Amino acid sequence: MPFAIDMNELLMLFIGTYISLFSIVDPLMAAPVFVTLTDGQTASQRDAVARRASLFSFAILSIFFITGSLILNFFQISIDALRIAGGLMILSSAYGMINKQATLNADEEQEAQRKAVSHDDVAFSPLAMPILSGPGAIAVIIGMTTNANGSWLNYLVIVLAILAVSFSSYLVLRISDTMMQRMGPTVVKAFTRIMGFILLCVGVQFIVNGITPVLTRIFRGH
């Protein structure tokens, strides 16, 4: 039954995209930052910040996914090069998650604290970018342009997966205060390391997928 096979492929594409993207977006790492930046705000204000940050993240990732092929063509970047570079970027993010490195660097943290003190909107920066949709997530989503294979159904499925990840991020941020209190830092760190390991596997697979065609062409003399 071709239709059933097609639906199964679409489902697997959705699940694979969701897991890969959720692992690198990792809203659990954003939760402590979100709690700190929204300290002193009311529940409705925190909910509004979480909603805007998730919408911004969805917009950023969707734009890069839709325009991914144009970006590659404009800069004359091959798919193989993108996969290798994206894999290295993912490995860097995964290493930081496994070794509990800070989500933001010193300059970004200072800017975030300044915005929090002055009550500036932190939904776009630093929550949506670079925390939820940083360079690693953008590299992954551009790489997923190749997974669409020119099919509008595949494009739709991947966009739906981006939407699902963004909605999941919203839910995590919305309950982040309660979650941090009940789970505790140990559980959050353990879960983050698990996500980091999954992300590490994704990064290695990206590099393998990029290097294999290059080595094949070299050995064939092309």
C-alpha positions as CSV (number, residue, x, y, z in Angstrom):
1,M,0.0,0.0,0.0
2,P,2.0,3.0,-1.3
3,F,-0.1,5.5,0.7
4,A,0.6,3.7,4.0
5,I,4.3,3.7,3.2
6,D,4.3,7.4,2.3
7,M,2.6,8.2,5.6
8,N,5.1,6.1,7.5
9,E,8.0,7.9,5.8
10,L,6.4,11.3,6.7
11,L,5.9,10.2,10.3
12,M,9.6,9.1,10.6
13,L,10.7,12.4,9.0
14,F,8.6,14.3,11.6
15,I,9.9,12.2,14.5
16,G,13.6,12.4,13.3
17,T,13.4,16.1,12.8
18,Y,11.7,16.8,16.1
19,I,14.2,14.7,18.1
20,S,17.2,16.2,16.4
21,L,15.9,19.8,16.7
22,F,14.6,19.5,20.2
23,S,18.0,18.1,21.3
24,I,19.9,21.1,20.1
25,V,17.3,23.7,21.0
26,D,17.1,22.1,24.5
27,P,14.6,24.4,26.3
28,L,15.7,22.8,29.6
29,M,19.0,24.7,29.3
30,A,17.0,27.8,28.7
31,A,14.8,27.3,31.7
32,P,17.3,28.6,34.4
33,V,18.1,31.6,32.3
34,F,14.4,32.3,31.7
35,V,13.8,32.1,35.5
36,T,16.6,34.5,36.2
37,L,15.6,37.0,33.5
38,T,11.9,37.1,34.5
39,D,12.5,37.2,38.2
40,G,10.0,39.6,39.8
41,Q,7.5,39.4,36.9
42,T,4.0,38.2,37.3
43,A,2.8,34.9,36.0
44,S,1.0,36.5,33.1
45,Q,4.2,38.5,32.2
46,R,6.4,35.4,32.3
47,D,3.9,33.6,30.1
48,A,3.9,36.4,27.6
49,V,7.7,36.4,27.5
50,A,7.7,32.6,27.0
51,R,5.2,32.8,24.2
52,R,7.0,35.6,22.3
53,A,10.4,33.8,22.7
54,S,8.9,30.6,21.2
55,L,7.2,32.5,18.4
56,F,10.5,34.3,17.6
57,S,12.4,31.0,17.6
58,F,9.8,29.4,15.3
59,A,10.1,32.3,12.9
60,I,13.9,32.3,12.9
61,L,14.2,28.6,12.3
62,S,11.4,28.5,9.7
63,I,13.0,31.4,7.7
64,F,16.4,29.7,7.6
65,F,14.8,26.4,6.6
66,I,12.7,27.9,3.8
67,T,15.6,30.0,2.5
68,G,18.3,27.3,3.2
69,S,18.8,26.4,-0.5
70,L,19.0,30.0,-1.5
71,I,21.7,30.6,1.1
72,L,23.7,27.6,0.0
73,N,23.4,28.7,-3.7
74,F,24.3,32.3,-3.0
75,F,27.5,31.4,-1.1
76,Q,28.2,28.4,-3.3
77,I,28.3,26.1,-0.3
78,S,27.9,22.4,-1.1
79,I,25.6,20.2,0.9
80,D,28.5,18.1,2.0
81,A,30.4,21.1,3.3
82,L,27.3,22.3,5.2
83,R,26.8,18.9,6.8
84,I,30.4,18.8,7.9
85,A,30.4,22.3,9.3
86,G,27.0,21.8,10.8
87,G,28.2,18.6,12.4
88,L,31.2,20.4,14.0
89,M,28.9,23.1,15.3
90,I,26.6,20.5,16.8
91,L,29.5,18.6,18.4
92,S,30.6,21.9,20.0
93,S,27.1,22.4,21.4
94,A,26.9,18.8,22.6
95,Y,30.2,19.1,24.3
96,G,29.0,22.1,26.2
97,M,25.9,20.3,27.3
98,I,27.7,17.2,28.4
99,N,30.3,19.2,30.3
100,K,27.8,21.7,31.8
101,Q,29.2,24.8,30.1
102,A,27.3,28.0,30.4
103,T,24.5,28.7,27.9
104,L,25.6,32.3,27.4
105,N,29.1,33.7,27.2
106,A,30.2,36.5,29.5
107,D,29.2,39.3,27.2
108,E,25.8,37.8,26.4
109,E,25.1,37.2,30.1
110,Q,26.0,40.8,30.9
111,E,23.6,42.1,28.2
112,A,20.9,39.7,29.4
113,Q,21.3,40.9,33.0
114,R,21.2,44.6,31.8
115,K,17.9,44.0,30.0
116,A,16.5,42.2,33.0
117,V,17.4,45.0,35.4
118,S,16.1,47.7,33.0
119,H,13.0,45.6,32.2
120,D,13.7,45.4,28.5
121,D,12.2,42.7,26.5
122,V,14.3,39.6,26.7
123,A,12.1,37.4,24.4
124,F,14.0,37.9,21.2
125,S,17.5,38.4,22.7
126,P,18.8,36.4,24.5
127,L,16.0,33.8,24.8
128,A,15.0,33.3,21.1
129,M,18.5,34.0,19.9
130,P,21.0,32.7,20.7
131,I,19.6,30.3,23.4
132,L,16.6,28.6,21.6
133,S,17.7,29.2,18.0
134,G,21.4,29.6,18.0
135,P,24.0,28.8,15.3
136,G,23.8,25.1,16.0
137,A,20.0,25.0,15.5
138,I,20.3,27.1,12.4
139,A,23.0,24.9,10.9
140,V,20.8,21.8,11.6
141,I,17.7,23.4,10.1
142,I,19.5,24.5,6.9
143,G,20.9,21.0,6.6
144,M,17.4,19.6,6.8
145,T,16.6,21.4,3.5
146,T,18.2,18.4,1.9
147,N,15.8,16.1,3.7
148,A,12.8,17.7,2.0
149,N,14.0,16.4,-1.4
150,G,12.0,19.1,-3.1
151,S,8.7,17.7,-1.9
152,W,6.2,20.2,-0.5
153,L,4.8,17.5,1.8
154,N,8.3,17.0,3.3
155,Y,8.7,20.8,3.7
156,L,5.3,20.9,5.5
157,V,6.3,18.0,7.8
158,I,9.6,19.7,8.8
159,V,7.9,23.0,9.4
160,L,5.3,21.2,11.6
161,A,8.2,19.6,13.5
162,I,9.7,23.1,14.0
163,L,6.4,24.3,15.2
164,A,6.1,21.3,17.6
165,V,9.6,22.1,19.0
166,S,8.7,25.7,19.5
167,F,5.5,24.8,21.3
168,S,7.4,22.4,23.5
169,S,9.9,25.2,24.3
170,Y,7.0,27.4,25.3
171,L,5.6,24.7,27.6
172,V,9.0,24.2,29.2
173,L,9.6,27.9,29.7
174,R,6.0,28.4,31.0
175,I,6.5,25.8,33.8
176,S,10.2,26.5,34.2
177,D,9.9,28.1,37.7
178,T,7.9,25.1,39.1
179,M,10.0,22.6,37.2
180,M,13.3,24.0,38.5
181,Q,12.0,23.8,42.1
182,R,10.6,20.2,41.8
183,M,13.2,18.6,39.6
184,G,16.2,20.3,41.2
185,P,19.5,21.1,39.4
186,T,20.8,17.5,39.6
187,V,17.9,16.1,37.5
188,V,18.0,19.0,35.1
189,K,21.8,18.5,34.5
190,A,21.3,14.7,34.1
191,F,18.6,15.3,31.5
192,T,20.7,17.9,29.8
193,R,23.6,15.5,29.5
194,I,21.3,12.9,27.9
195,M,20.2,15.5,25.4
196,G,23.8,16.3,24.9
197,F,24.6,12.7,24.1
198,I,21.8,12.5,21.6
199,L,23.0,15.7,20.0
200,L,26.5,14.3,19.9
201,C,25.2,11.4,17.8
202,V,23.4,13.7,15.5
203,G,26.5,15.8,15.0
204,V,28.6,12.7,14.2
205,Q,26.0,11.5,11.7
206,F,26.0,14.9,10.0
207,I,29.8,14.7,9.6
208,V,29.6,11.1,8.3
209,N,26.9,12.1,5.8
210,G,29.1,14.9,4.6
211,I,32.4,13.1,4.5
212,T,31.2,9.9,2.8
213,P,30.4,11.4,-0.6
214,V,33.6,13.4,-0.6
215,L,35.7,10.3,0.1
216,T,33.7,8.4,-2.5
217,R,34.5,11.0,-5.1
218,I,38.2,11.0,-4.1
219,F,38.6,7.3,-4.4
220,R,36.8,7.2,-7.7
221,G,39.1,10.0,-9.0
222,H,36.4,12.5,-9.6
